[in-house]
Amino acid sequence: MSVLIYKVSTVHLAIDKSHPPHLHVSATGEVSSGGWKAATLTPHVYITPPQDGIQDLNFEATPPKGSEPVIQVILPIAAGAILALPDWLKGVRIHAKTNTVVTLLTDEASLRQVAAINHD
């Protein structure tokens, strides 16, 4: 079972040139011990678009089993997701256990174009 990771460190956004375009979200963060695996960015599902135009995602991973011996140290972890790019989207908000990071599509330092991905 996946749970929120300890902390979000960075978030990067990219829009591909496909039709329709998609938003590529990548994030790095920290976990509180060794043994974490299968990190994901899980988008919240909305009945109606959020008023602030921000898509929420949970940064989750599978923690080590309670019986597994693991190193007790802060370690890096990364995850990514590809999302549809609706007209209302202004940015993303990534949630972790101890913090939240918001990145807007207008943050030019983090927004870049990527080549279209062919799925033949």
Long-range contacts (C-beta under 8 A, 24 or more apart in sequence): 1-62, 2-38, 2-40, 2-42, 2-60, 2-61, 2-62, 3-60, 3-61, 3-62, 3-63, 3-97, 4-58, 4-59, 4-60, 4-95, 4-96, 4-97, 5-29, 5-30, 5-31, 5-36, 5-39, 5-59, 5-60, 5-61, 5-77, 5-96, 5-97, 6-30, 6-31, 6-32, 6-74, 6-96, 6-97, 6-98, 7-96, 7-97, 7-98, 7-99, 8-59, 8-94, 8-95, 8-96, 8-99, 8-100, 8-101, 9-76, 9-101, 10-101, 11-92, 11-94, 11-101, 11-103, 11-110, 12-103, 12-110, 12-112, 13-91, 13-92, 13-103, 13-105, 13-107, 13-110, 13-111, 13-112, 14-111, 14-112, 14-113, 14-114, 15-85, 15-105, 15-111, 15-113, 15-114, 16-113, 16-114, 16-115, 16-116, 16-117, 17-113, 17-114, 17-115, 17-116, 18-116, 18-117, 20-84, 20-85, 21-85, 22-82, 22-83, 22-84, 22-85, 23-82, 23-83, 23-84, 23-85, 23-89, 23-92, 24-80, 24-81, 24-82, 24-114, 25-57, 25-80, 25-81, 25-82, 25-83, 25-92, 25-94, 26-78, 26-79, 26-80, 27-59, 27-78, 27-79, 27-80, 27-94, 27-101, 28-76, 28-77, 28-78, 29-59, 29-76, 29-77, 29-78, 29-79, 29-96, 30-74, 30-75, 30-76, 30-77, 31-61, 31-63, 31-74, 31-75, 31-77, 32-72, 32-74, 33-63, 33-64, 33-70, 33-71, 33-72, 33-73, 33-75, 34-64, 34-70, 34-71, 34-73, 34-75, 35-63, 35-64, 35-65, 35-68, 35-70, 36-61, 36-62, 36-63, 36-64, 36-75, 36-77, 37-61, 37-62, 38-62, 39-77, 39-78, 39-79, 40-79, 40-81, 41-79, 41-80, 41-81, 41-94, 42-81, 43-81, 43-83, 49-86, 49-88, 50-88, 52-90, 53-88, 53-89, 53-90, 53-91, 54-90, 54-91, 54-92, 54-93, 54-102, 55-83, 55-89, 55-91, 55-92, 55-93, 56-92, 56-93, 56-95, 57-81, 57-92, 57-93, 57-94, 57-95, 58-94, 58-95, 59-94, 59-95, 59-96
